[in-house]
């Protein structure tokens, strides 16, 4: 079952969640110099290294996706791990939005926000997790229908 499409989707989900370690957003003043903020935005960038919660969630998401790849004989566990990856991606998005909102108020009014690839990474993680779950369910239905024919 290694050659199934859900393996590709789970691998893409793991890679995309691993790419969360790239910067998510950068902040610049109107003059073009990188702006320093306070809290998580102290270095002028919002990235996963700013808070330990993000690091733990990203590593758990990558591990859950990679473990789900090797659980090809137990499709119910594979679906559960894919759901866990989906929930982790959603949690990363929500928590980064909350932490960003709390620290963004301390920035100067003339700052520009530049989105990086890490901003879309949880969204791609959600998409690949959902596609993997759909493929696993389709594969499970195929196996059940072939069992009925025996």
Secondary structure, 3 states (H helix, E strand, C coil): CCCCHHHHHHHHHHHHHHHHHCCCEEEEECCCCECCCCHHHCCCEECHHHCHHHHHHHHHHHHHHHHHHHCCCCHHHHHHHHHHHHHHHHHHHHHHHHHHHHHHCCCCCCEEEEECCHHHHHHHHHHHHHHHHHHHHHHHHHHHHHHHHC
